[in-house]
């Protein structure tokens, strides 16, 4: 089968949809399918194709992707897609590139699958100012309704997203697994003790401090101010706990200032971006991945932590909460008290208990492979094709 996958920012490795598509693409190719990625690029003025990826000129945007394909240029994508001659269109972003995918599918009467990752803009707008938020929210909802209503099948890994879709369309929504590249995230149970000690020093985990790490965009959309406040309310210096924030983003400086105002700068480490090897080391010296996010956005970071053998501690109403097997690969919490109790419980694990838990956590990631992702979507593609053939006039 030939699948054309449309998403806005395939060049952005921290984007969850980009990570998902990269893994899906690898699995589909292993399964014998052909894949064309259609995306946008801020650094070009004309459409071009390279290594089975077609790029459309883009402009900066306040949307969740940080960019949008230039609408006047999207039609220039079609000759490249025609040459590939897809059997099915798979849309991954509710953006101009996603709209171009729908337009191409409708023009050529192709079945459409839409996978939902990030519904922030649909629910809240761009969060720039009140007037813009109302306008952008309305525009995003109109495009969202257009895409999901026209899709033959909608997929998501989040029950929260599935529930949201019901307000926009009656079309079927299929739950799918959310996979990561498990080969890139390996638990370091032995390894160089010197490297681990160096990482502990780098993260300010000296003096026997227990580290709890958040990885991702340093953005208020991820409720990081709430996480800092939760850390401040729940723990004191004598608990000997350190919150480690890995990543960068537009709100890094305000968050540092917020930590200062809360008086917890000595209990929070802003580690910046880490290489993949350093991130594995970071996971090996921390006790758990923590988040206060209630976002409807599916994120790959908690699953990457699980693949690295690190349990996760997530809010019960976030999109990724469905992926937590309580007591096996992590925990969900509702209240500050639950969060504090779970953090202290994990911090008190002895060395043998920690090794056992890491092995248990890692085992739950064994099925999160690119092949299993591809197999799950193959079934969705076949279902979408069958549904498409039932449309009036589709066979004529």
C-alpha positions as CSV (number, residue, x, y, z in Angstrom):
1,X,0.0,0.0,0.0
2,X,1.1,3.6,-0.7
3,X,0.4,6.0,2.2
4,X,0.8,9.8,2.0
5,X,1.2,11.2,5.6
6,X,0.5,14.9,6.1
7,X,1.8,16.8,9.2
8,X,3.0,20.3,9.7
9,X,6.4,20.0,11.4
10,X,8.2,16.8,10.6
11,X,11.5,18.6,11.0
12,X,10.8,19.3,14.7
13,X,12.0,16.3,16.7
14,X,10.3,17.5,20.0
15,X,6.9,17.5,18.3
16,X,4.9,14.5,19.4
17,X,3.2,14.1,16.1
18,X,6.6,14.1,14.3
19,X,8.0,11.5,16.7
20,X,4.9,9.3,16.1
21,X,5.1,9.7,12.3
22,X,8.8,8.9,12.3
23,X,8.1,5.6,14.2
24,X,5.1,4.8,12.1
25,X,7.0,5.4,8.9
26,X,9.8,3.1,9.9
27,X,7.3,0.3,10.8
28,X,5.3,0.7,7.6
29,X,8.4,0.4,5.5
30,X,9.5,-2.7,7.3
31,X,6.0,-4.1,6.6
32,X,6.5,-3.6,2.9
33,X,4.5,-0.4,2.4
34,X,5.6,2.8,0.6
35,X,5.4,6.1,2.6
36,X,5.4,9.7,1.4
37,X,5.7,12.4,4.1
38,X,4.1,15.8,3.2
39,X,5.2,18.6,5.6
40,X,6.3,22.2,5.7
41,X,9.6,24.0,5.9
42,X,10.3,27.5,7.2
43,X,13.6,27.7,5.2
44,X,12.3,27.3,1.7
45,X,10.3,29.5,-0.8
46,X,9.3,26.7,-3.1
47,X,8.0,23.1,-2.7
48,X,10.6,20.4,-3.1
49,X,11.0,16.7,-2.5
50,X,13.9,14.9,-0.9
51,X,14.1,11.3,0.4
52,X,10.4,10.7,0.0
53,X,9.5,13.8,2.0
54,X,7.8,16.7,0.2
55,X,8.2,20.1,1.8
56,X,5.9,23.2,1.4
57,X,7.1,26.7,2.2
58,X,5.9,27.7,5.7
59,X,5.6,30.9,7.8
60,X,6.0,31.2,11.5
61,X,2.7,30.7,13.4
62,X,1.5,30.9,17.0
63,X,-0.1,27.5,16.6
64,X,1.1,24.4,18.5
65,X,3.5,23.5,15.6
66,X,5.1,26.9,15.5
67,X,4.6,27.1,11.7
68,X,2.0,26.9,9.0
69,X,2.3,26.0,5.3
70,X,1.7,29.0,3.1
71,X,-1.8,28.4,1.7
72,X,-0.9,29.9,-1.7
73,X,1.8,27.3,-2.1
74,X,0.0,24.1,-1.0
75,X,-1.4,23.4,-4.5
76,X,2.2,23.1,-5.7
77,X,2.5,20.0,-3.5
78,X,0.0,18.0,-5.6
79,X,2.3,17.2,-8.6
80,X,4.8,15.5,-6.2
81,X,2.0,13.6,-4.5
82,X,0.5,12.6,-7.9
83,X,3.9,11.1,-8.9
84,X,3.8,9.0,-5.7
85,X,0.1,8.0,-6.4
86,X,-1.0,7.2,-2.9
87,X,-3.8,4.7,-2.0
88,X,-4.7,6.5,1.2
89,X,-4.1,9.9,2.9
90,X,-3.2,9.9,6.6
91,X,-3.6,13.4,8.3
92,X,-1.7,14.1,11.6
93,X,-2.2,17.8,12.2
94,X,-5.2,20.1,12.2
95,X,-3.3,22.8,10.2
96,X,-2.9,24.1,6.7
97,X,-0.9,21.0,5.8
98,X,-3.6,18.8,7.2
99,X,-6.2,20.8,5.1
100,X,-4.0,20.3,2.0
101,X,-4.1,16.5,2.7
102,X,-7.9,16.6,2.9
103,X,-8.2,18.6,-0.3
104,X,-5.9,16.2,-2.1
105,X,-7.8,13.2,-0.9
106,X,-11.2,14.6,-1.8
107,X,-10.0,15.7,-5.3
108,X,-8.7,12.1,-5.9
109,X,-11.5,10.2,-4.0
110,X,-9.0,8.6,-1.6
111,X,-9.8,7.2,1.8
112,X,-8.7,9.4,4.8
113,X,-7.5,8.5,8.2
114,X,-7.0,11.3,10.8
115,X,-4.8,10.7,13.9
116,X,-5.3,13.2,16.7
117,X,-2.3,14.2,18.8
118,X,-2.7,17.8,19.9
119,X,-6.1,19.5,20.4
120,X,-4.7,22.5,22.3
121,X,-5.5,25.1,19.6
122,X,-8.9,23.6,19.0
123,X,-9.9,24.0,22.6
124,X,-8.1,27.2,23.6
125,X,-6.9,29.0,20.5
126,X,-3.3,30.3,20.2
127,X,-3.3,31.9,23.7
128,X,-1.8,35.1,22.6
129,X,-4.5,37.6,23.6
130,X,-8.2,37.4,24.2
131,X,-9.4,38.7,20.8
132,X,-6.9,36.5,18.9
133,X,-7.8,33.5,21.1
134,X,-11.5,33.7,20.2
135,X,-10.7,34.1,16.5
136,X,-8.1,31.4,16.3
137,X,-10.2,29.0,18.4
138,X,-13.1,29.5,16.0
139,X,-10.9,29.0,13.0
140,X,-9.2,25.9,14.4
141,X,-12.6,24.4,15.4
142,X,-14.0,25.0,11.9
143,X,-10.9,23.2,10.3
144,X,-11.0,20.5,12.9
145,X,-14.7,19.8,12.2
146,X,-14.1,19.8,8.5
147,X,-11.2,17.3,8.7
148,X,-12.7,14.9,11.2
149,X,-16.1,14.9,9.6
150,X,-14.6,14.1,6.2
151,X,-12.3,11.4,7.5
152,X,-13.3,7.8,7.0
153,X,-11.7,6.8,10.3
154,X,-10.3,8.8,13.2
155,X,-7.6,7.4,15.5
156,X,-6.1,8.5,18.8
157,X,-4.3,6.9,21.7
158,X,-6.1,9.2,24.2
159,X,-9.6,8.5,25.6
160,X,-9.7,12.3,26.5
161,X,-9.3,13.1,22.8
162,X,-11.8,10.5,21.8
163,X,-14.4,12.1,24.1
164,X,-13.6,15.6,22.7
165,X,-14.3,14.5,19.1
166,X,-17.8,13.5,20.0
167,X,-18.7,17.2,20.1
168,X,-17.7,17.7,16.5
169,X,-18.6,14.5,14.6
170,X,-20.3,11.2,14.8
171,X,-17.6,9.4,12.8
172,X,-16.0,6.4,14.3
173,X,-12.9,6.9,16.5
174,X,-10.4,4.0,16.9
175,X,-8.1,3.7,19.8
176,X,-4.5,2.9,18.8
177,X,-1.2,2.2,20.7
178,X,1.3,5.1,21.1
179,X,4.7,3.8,20.4
180,X,8.3,5.1,20.8
181,X,11.7,4.1,19.5
182,X,12.6,1.7,22.3
183,X,16.1,1.3,20.8
184,X,16.9,4.9,21.6
185,X,15.9,4.7,25.2
186,X,17.7,2.0,27.1
187,X,17.8,1.6,30.9
188,X,21.3,2.0,32.3
189,X,21.3,-0.4,35.2
190,X,25.1,-0.9,35.3
191,X,27.2,1.3,33.0
192,X,29.9,3.7,34.0
193,X,29.6,4.8,37.6
194,X,31.8,7.8,36.8
195,X,29.4,8.9,34.1
196,X,26.5,8.5,36.5
197,X,28.2,10.5,39.2
198,X,29.0,13.2,36.7
199,X,25.4,13.4,35.6
200,X,24.2,13.5,39.3
201,X,26.5,16.5,39.9
202,X,25.3,18.1,36.7
203,X,21.7,17.8,37.9
204,X,22.5,18.9,41.5
205,X,21.7,15.5,42.9
206,X,24.5,15.5,45.3
207,X,24.3,14.7,49.0
208,X,22.0,11.8,48.4
209,X,19.2,13.9,46.8
210,X,16.5,12.0,44.9
211,X,15.8,13.4,41.5
212,X,12.4,13.6,39.7
213,X,12.5,14.7,36.1
214,X,10.2,16.4,33.7
215,X,11.2,16.3,30.0
216,X,9.6,18.4,27.2
217,X,8.9,21.9,26.1
218,X,9.3,24.5,28.9
219,X,5.9,26.0,28.1
220,X,3.0,27.1,30.2
221,X,0.7,24.9,28.1
222,X,2.4,22.0,30.1
223,X,1.4,23.7,33.4
224,X,5.0,23.9,34.6
225,X,4.2,26.8,36.9
226,X,1.7,24.5,38.6
227,X,4.4,21.8,38.9
228,X,6.8,24.3,40.5
229,X,4.0,25.4,42.9
230,X,3.1,21.8,43.7
231,X,6.8,21.1,44.4
232,X,7.0,24.1,46.7
233,X,3.8,23.2,48.6
234,X,4.5,19.5,48.9
235,X,8.2,19.3,50.0
236,X,10.7,21.0,52.2
237,X,14.5,21.1,52.1
238,X,14.7,18.3,54.7
239,X,12.9,15.9,52.2
240,X,16.1,16.1,50.1
241,X,14.3,16.0,46.8
242,X,15.2,17.7,43.5
243,X,13.0,18.6,40.6
244,X,14.9,18.4,37.3
245,X,13.4,20.2,34.2
246,X,14.9,19.1,31.0
247,X,14.2,21.0,27.8
248,X,13.9,24.5,26.5
249,X,11.2,26.8,25.4
250,X,9.7,30.3,25.4
251,X,8.7,30.2,29.1
252,X,12.1,29.0,30.4
253,X,13.1,32.4,31.8
254,X,9.6,33.1,33.4
255,X,9.7,29.7,35.0
256,X,13.2,30.3,36.5
257,X,11.8,33.6,37.9
258,X,8.8,31.7,39.3
259,X,11.1,29.2,41.1
260,X,13.0,32.2,42.6
261,X,9.8,33.8,43.8
262,X,8.7,30.5,45.4
263,X,12.1,30.2,47.1
264,X,12.9,26.8,45.6
265,X,15.8,27.6,43.3
266,X,18.0,25.2,45.3
267,X,15.5,22.4,44.9
268,X,14.9,22.8,41.1
269,X,17.5,22.2,38.3
270,X,16.9,23.7,34.9
271,X,19.1,21.3,32.9
272,X,18.4,22.7,29.4
273,X,18.4,20.3,26.4
274,X,20.2,17.0,26.7
275,X,21.6,14.7,24.1
276,X,20.0,11.3,23.8
277,X,22.8,9.6,25.6
278,X,22.7,12.2,28.4
279,X,18.9,11.8,28.7
280,X,19.3,8.1,29.2
281,X,21.9,8.9,31.9
282,X,19.5,11.4,33.4
283,X,16.8,8.8,33.6
284,X,19.2,6.3,35.2
285,X,19.9,8.6,38.1
286,X,16.4,9.9,38.7
287,X,13.5,8.2,40.5
288,X,10.6,9.0,38.2
289,X,9.2,11.2,35.4
290,X,6.8,13.8,36.8
291,X,4.2,16.1,35.2
292,X,1.3,18.3,36.3
293,X,0.0,18.7,32.7
294,X,-3.8,18.2,32.1
295,X,-3.3,18.7,28.4
296,X,-5.3,16.9,25.7
297,X,-2.0,16.6,23.8
298,X,-0.4,13.2,23.4
299,X,3.3,13.4,24.4
300,X,6.1,11.0,23.6
301,X,8.3,12.0,26.5
302,X,6.5,10.0,29.2
303,X,6.7,6.9,27.0
304,X,10.4,7.5,26.3
305,X,11.0,7.6,30.0
306,X,9.1,4.3,30.4
307,X,11.2,2.8,27.6
308,X,14.2,4.0,29.6
309,X,13.0,2.1,32.6
310,X,11.7,5.1,34.5
311,X,8.2,5.1,36.1
312,X,6.0,8.0,35.3
313,X,3.8,10.1,37.7
314,X,1.0,11.9,35.7
315,X,-2.2,13.8,36.4
316,X,-5.2,11.5,36.1
317,X,-6.9,13.7,33.5
318,X,-4.1,14.3,31.0
319,X,-4.1,12.6,27.6
320,X,-1.2,10.3,28.4
321,X,-2.8,9.0,31.6
322,X,-4.5,6.2,29.6
323,X,-1.0,4.8,28.9
324,X,-0.2,4.3,32.6
325,X,-0.5,0.9,34.1
326,X,-0.8,1.8,37.8
327,X,1.8,0.3,40.0
328,X,3.6,-1.3,37.0
329,X,5.0,1.5,34.8
330,X,3.9,4.4,36.9
331,X,1.0,6.1,38.7
332,X,-1.7,8.7,38.1
333,X,-2.8,11.2,40.8
334,X,-5.7,13.5,41.4
335,X,-4.6,15.6,44.4
336,X,-1.5,17.3,45.8
337,X,-1.5,14.9,48.6
338,X,-1.5,11.9,46.3
339,X,1.4,13.4,44.4
340,X,3.5,14.0,47.5
341,X,2.8,10.5,48.9
342,X,3.8,8.8,45.6
343,X,7.0,10.9,45.2
344,X,8.1,10.1,48.8
345,X,7.3,6.4,48.3
346,X,9.4,6.3,45.1
347,X,12.2,8.3,46.7
348,X,12.5,5.7,49.5
349,X,12.9,2.7,47.3
350,X,16.1,0.8,48.1
351,X,18.6,-0.2,45.3
352,X,17.1,-3.7,44.9
353,X,13.6,-2.3,44.8
354,X,14.5,0.3,42.3
355,X,16.2,-2.2,39.9
356,X,13.2,-4.5,40.1
357,X,10.8,-1.6,39.4
358,X,12.9,-0.4,36.4
359,X,12.9,-3.9,34.9
360,X,9.1,-4.0,35.4
361,X,8.6,-0.6,33.8
362,X,10.9,-1.4,30.8
363,X,8.9,-4.7,30.2
364,X,5.7,-2.7,29.6
365,X,7.5,-0.9,26.7
366,X,8.4,-4.1,25.0
367,X,5.3,-3.9,22.7
368,X,5.8,-0.2,21.9
369,X,7.7,-0.9,18.7
370,X,7.5,0.6,15.2
371,X,6.3,-2.8,13.9
372,X,3.4,-2.9,16.3
373,X,2.5,0.7,15.5
374,X,2.4,-0.1,11.8
375,X,0.3,-3.3,12.4
376,X,-2.3,-1.3,14.3
377,X,-2.5,1.4,11.6
378,X,-2.7,-1.2,8.8
379,X,-5.9,-2.4,10.4
380,X,-7.2,1.2,10.5
381,X,-6.2,1.7,6.9
382,X,-8.2,-1.4,5.8
383,X,-11.2,-0.2,7.8
384,X,-11.0,3.2,6.3
385,X,-10.8,1.8,2.8
386,X,-13.9,-0.3,3.4
387,X,-15.8,2.7,4.9
388,X,-14.7,4.8,1.9
389,X,-16.1,2.3,-0.6
390,X,-19.5,2.6,1.2
391,X,-19.8,6.3,0.4
392,X,-22.3,7.3,-2.3
393,X,-20.7,7.6,-5.7
394,X,-17.3,6.4,-4.5
395,X,-17.4,3.4,-6.9
396,X,-18.6,5.4,-9.8
